[in-house]
Amino acid sequence: MKKSRTLSLFVALLFCFAVIGLQAADDKGPAEIVFETKNGNVTFPHAKHVESMKGDCTACHDAIFPEDKTAELNYKKAMHKTAEKEMTSCGTCHHPDGKSFESKGNCAKCHEKKK
């Protein structure tokens, strides 16, 4: 009887840890993040970036971007060229010959036109 109870408790604990682990694995942050800018808001497709990195959050966090909603993005006005040159912030991937499009000439890919 005691072995059966111990085994049941062990199985229940394993189940709980598995559920908690799955929930943590599924939490990949917000689908989108909106940055307000003078040149039109930028909607950052976070889910798309997570997918392109095959769920590897460490590719960006905390190496490039802190996992903190209040942290500076460091990609503001006049920072595009600097970020691309130094491969920091969005410029880590978004630069000439980078993993994705460079910012030069592609403003509308990120900035929404103001109405």
C-alpha positions in Angstrom: 0.0 0.0 0.0 2.8 2.4 1.0 4.7 1.6 -2.3 1.5 2.2 -4.3 1.0 5.6 -2.6 4.6 6.6 -3.1 4.5 5.6 -6.8 1.2 7.5 -7.3 2.8 10.6 -5.7 5.9 10.2 -7.8 3.8 10.0 -11.0 1.7 13.0 -10.0 4.8 15.1 -9.4 6.3 14.0 -12.7 3.1 15.1 -14.5 3.1 18.4 -12.7 6.7 19.1 -13.7 6.0 18.1 -17.3 3.1 20.5 -17.5 5.1 23.3 -16.0 7.9 22.6 -18.3 5.7 22.6 -21.4 4.1 25.9 -20.4 7.5 27.5 -19.9 8.7 26.1 -23.3 5.6 27.6 -25.0 6.1 31.0 -23.5 8.1 32.7 -26.2 7.1 36.3 -25.3 4.6 38.6 -27.1 3.7 38.0 -30.7 4.4 41.6 -31.5 6.1 44.6 -29.9 5.2 48.2 -31.0 7.9 50.9 -30.8 6.7 54.5 -31.1 8.9 56.6 -33.4 8.7 60.0 -35.0 9.0 58.3 -38.4 6.0 56.0 -37.9 5.6 53.3 -35.3 7.5 50.1 -35.8 5.7 46.8 -35.1 8.4 44.2 -34.3 7.1 40.7 -35.2 8.6 38.9 -32.2 6.9 35.6 -33.0 8.3 35.6 -36.5 11.8 36.3 -35.2 11.4 33.5 -32.6 10.3 31.1 -35.4 13.2 32.1 -37.7 15.7 31.4 -34.8 14.0 28.0 -34.3 13.0 29.0 -30.7 16.5 29.9 -29.6 15.9 32.9 -27.5 19.6 33.1 -26.5 20.4 34.2 -30.1 19.1 37.7 -29.1 18.5 37.6 -25.3 20.5 38.8 -23.5 23.4 39.0 -26.0 21.8 41.7 -28.1 18.6 42.7 -26.3 17.9 42.6 -22.6 14.7 40.7 -21.8 13.2 43.8 -20.2 10.4 45.8 -21.6 11.9 49.0 -20.2 15.4 48.5 -21.7 16.6 50.8 -24.4 16.5 49.4 -28.0 19.5 51.6 -29.1 18.2 51.8 -32.6 16.8 55.4 -32.6 17.2 58.3 -35.0 20.6 58.3 -36.6 21.4 55.0 -35.1 20.6 52.8 -38.1 23.9 53.3 -39.8 25.8 53.0 -36.5 24.0 49.8 -35.5 24.5 48.3 -38.9 28.2 49.2 -38.9 28.8 48.0 -35.3 26.3 45.1 -35.7 24.4 46.0 -32.6 20.7 46.1 -31.9 18.6 45.4 -35.0 21.8 46.0 -37.1 23.1 42.7 -35.8 21.1 41.0 -38.6 19.8 43.9 -40.6 22.9 45.2 -42.4 24.3 44.9 -45.9 24.9 41.2 -46.6 23.4 40.3 -43.2 20.9 37.6 -42.3 18.0 40.0 -43.2 17.4 43.2 -45.2 19.4 46.3 -44.4 17.5 49.4 -43.2 18.8 51.7 -46.0 16.0 52.1 -48.5 13.7 49.8 -46.6 12.0 52.2 -44.1 8.5 51.0 -45.0 9.4 47.4 -44.0 9.5 48.5 -40.4 7.9 52.0 -40.1 4.2 52.5 -40.6 3.3 55.6 -42.5 1.6 58.2 -40.3 -1.9 59.1 -41.2 
